[in-house]
């Protein structure tokens, strides 16, 4: 997709989304806001996993880091929540940079295990530091707007989703994006051609962490309560499932997966925590039988529909 077509499509999508508050109730507005949050999370995680081939389990932790940084600064020190979200994003980016420099040289299963450990350590710390984070009771934080309304947060989260789309698009469809794909396909060949493999991975990891921190900060101030649920592994596996089911390694796949699974989750929420297990099973099935996700299935169907029909044997013989 050319840049002109992308921005035109983005403008059209933003215009259509802007009309939703006119016809949706509070509950459905909430579903859309949460869907936008997961869109940011899935799209940013896709930068690392889908385009450089590095599977990190710390993405939800970076969202929690952004949320708790912003929340603590606002609740404990009276800082403006908007400034807190910016500082939370910056903190997540710096932490992602540090983790990336330390871990991304290892790659593979070692990276996954290290980020899994980092995520669990972070969750344990915020759960037990009751005086600062209020533990499992949750930290009450002020809102981003003076008068709380679903419509206000819908437009705030939509603006963040648009920013995420622009950042990921410009990265993916640039010379750096070519380096991402080269590292994913064959890092040794990429290195032999002059690509700094570690630098490429760290850049993707840092940008991904920053976007997750921004999403977490906005989400925490939307909920007005920040809990260890935000950086939990359940959230991480949910984001992973959304990306895989939508189509990992594609631009629109995580967007489709985020909204599809968020809407689906509202229908199966009655099963409690088992809905995460359902998503995991669906992700495994998709990874096995449709590794390119919903986007891959749709592309395959369109290619078959567009392919010219083969003449029947009777027609050939005649």
N, C-alpha and C positions, 0 to 999 in steps of 0.2 A: 504494500500500500504506500503510495507516494505521500509526502508530507502534506501537500495541499488537500488531498482526499481525507487524510487522517484528521486534520484540523476541521475540515468541513463536517465530517461525521461526528467529531467530538462536540462541535457547536450544535448540531442537530440533536444529538443525544441529550446534551445539557438543557436545551430548550424544552424537549419533551419531558424530561425529569422534573423541570421546574413547574410543570403543570400538575404534578401529582398531589401536592398539598391541597389543591382545590377539590379533589374528589375522594381523598382517603381519610379515614378516621384515625384516632390516636393510636390504636393498636397496629393498624397496617402501616402507619408512619413509622412506628417503632421498628417493625420488621424491615422496612426499607433502610432505616438508619443503620441498623445492625448489619444488613446486607452490604452497605457501602463500607462499613468498617472492615468486614471480612474481604471485600474486594481489594482494599488497600493492602491488607495482610497477605492475601494470596498472591497478588501481583508482585509485591516486593519480595516475597519468599521465592517466587518463580525466577527472579533475577539470578539467585544463587544456585538453586537446584535445577532449574530448567535450562539455563544458558551457560553455566560453567560446570554443571555436573557435580556440585558439592552439596551433599545433603546435611543440612544443619538442623538441630533440634532446639536451638536457642532463640528462634524467632519470636515466640510468644513471650519469652523472658525479656527481650528488648522492648516489646510493647509494654510489659509490666514496668520496666525500668523508666520508660518515658512517662507512664501514668503516675508512678509513685514519686518521681522527681518533681513533676508539676504539682501533684496533689500535696505533697509535704511542704513545698515552698509556699503554696497558697494557703493551706490550712494552718501551718505552724508559724509562718513568718509574714503572712498577709500580703504576699507578692501577687501582682495582677496575674490571673490564670492564663491569659494569653502569653505573657512573658514566660510563665512557667512551662507552657507547652513548647515554646521555642527552646528553652533551656533543657527540657526533657528530651526533645529531638536531638539536640547537640550532645547531651550526655549519652544517649543511645548510640549515636554515631561514633563518639570517641571510644566507648566500650567495645563496639563492634570492630573498630579499627584495631584496638589492642588484642581482642580475641582472635581476630583474623590474622594479625602478624604472628601470633604465637602458635596458632593451630593450622592455618591453611597450608603450611608447608607439608603437613602430614597427609592430608587428603583422605579420601576413602572412608573406611570404617573407623579409623582413628579420629577423624574430624567429627564424625557422628557421635562417637562415644564421649569425646571431650565436650562438645556442645551440650550433650544430654546431661553430663555432670554439672556443667555451669548452670544450666537451667534449674536443676534440682537444688543446687546450693543456694541459688538466688531465692527460690521459693521457700526454702527452709528458713533463710535469714528473715525475710519479710513476715513469715508466719510467727516467728518467735520474738521479733523485736516489737513487743506489744506497745511499749511506751511511745514509739515513733510511728509505727504503721497500724496500730490497733489490731494486729494479727488477723485472725479469721473473722473478727467482728466487722472489719472493714474501716477504712478511713473516710470519713465524711469530708467532702470537698465542695467548694463553691462552684457555681455554674459559670459558663463563659459569657452569658448574656444576663442583663439585669432582670428581665421578666422571662421565666422559663416557658418555653413553648417547643413542641415537637417540630414545628415548621422551621424555627430558627436553627435548630441543630441539624435538621435535614439539609439545609442549604450550606451550613458549615461543613458537614461531612461530605457533601457533594463537591464542594470546592476543593477539599483535601483529596478526594478521589480523582478529580480532574488533574490536579497537580501531580499526583502519582502516575496517572496515565501519560502525561506529557514527559515526565522524567524518565519513565521506563521506555517509552517509545523512542525518545532521543538517544538513549543509551543503546537500545537493541539495534536500531537502524542507523548505526554510525560505524566508524572505523573501530571503535572500542567494542561494539557489538560483534563485529567480525572476529575480533580477538577472543571474545567470550566463546563463540562457537568453535573456534580453532582449539581452544583449551579443552572444551568439552569433548570434542571428537578425538583428539590425539594430542595430549599435552607435550609429549616428547617431540613430535613433529612440529608443533607450534613453537616450542623453545628453539629448535634448530633453525627456524625461520626468523628468529629475532624477537619473538613475543616473550615478554617478561611474565611468566606464568603466575608467579606469586603476586606481582603487582596487580594483574588483572583480577585475580580471585579476591584480593583484599579490597579493591575498589568496589566490586560487586557486593561484597559482604558489608562494607561500610555504608553504601547507599541503601541497601536493603534494611540494615539495622536502623538507620535514621528514619526511613519511612515507617517502619514498625513502631518506633518510639513516638513519632507524630500521631499515628493512629491510636496508640494506647493512651496518650495524653488527652486527645479529643474525646475518646470513648469514656475515659474515667470521669471527665467533667460533665459529660452527657448523663451518665448514670448517677452522678453526685455521690458515688460511693465506690471506692477502689478496694478490691479484695484480692487475695492470692489466686482467685479463679482466673484472673486475666493472664498471669504468666504461667498457668498450669500446663502440664503436658496434654491434658484433654484439649485445650485450645490449640496447642501445637499440632496435634494429630488431626484436629478438625481442619485447620488451615492446609495441612498436607493433603487431606482427602479432597478438599475443594480444588486444589491445584491439579492433582492427578486426574480426578474425575472430569474436570473441565477440559484439561489438555495441557499438560506440563510442557514447557518449551515453546508455547505459542503465546501471542500477545492477548488474544481475547479469551483463551481457555480459562485462566483463573477468574476472570470476570463472570463468565457463564457459570462456572462451578460454584463461586461464592453465592450468587443469588439463587441458583437452583437448590443448593443444599440448605441454605438458610430458610427458604420457603418450605422445603421438605421437612426440616427439623421442627417447624411449627406444627406440622401434622402428626409427628411421631413423638412429640415432647412428653406425651402421657406415659411413655415407657421409661422416663427418667434418664439416668446416665447410660442406659443401653443404647440410646440414639447415637452415641459416639461409636459404639461397637458396630452398629449398622453401617455407619459411614465408612468405618475401617474395612468392613467386609466388601462393601460396594467398591471401594478404592482398590482392594486386592483383585476383585473380579475384573475391573476395568484395566488394571495394570497387566493382567494375564491375557485377556482376550481383546482389549482395545487400548493398547499402550499409549495411543495419542488422544485418548479421552473422547469427550463429546465432540470436540472440534474435529478430531480425526475421523470419527464416524460420519459426521456431516460432510466433510470433504470427500470421503470415499463415496458416499451416496451421490453427491453432486457430480463427481467424475464419472460414475457409472451412468448417470442420467444424461450427461453431456456426450458420452462416447457414442459413435455411430453404431447402429444395430448391425450385427453380423448377418449376412444373407443366409437364408435357410438352404439346406442341401438341394431341395427341389428347385429353388430359384437358380442355384448355380448350375445344375444339370440342364435346365432349360436354356 
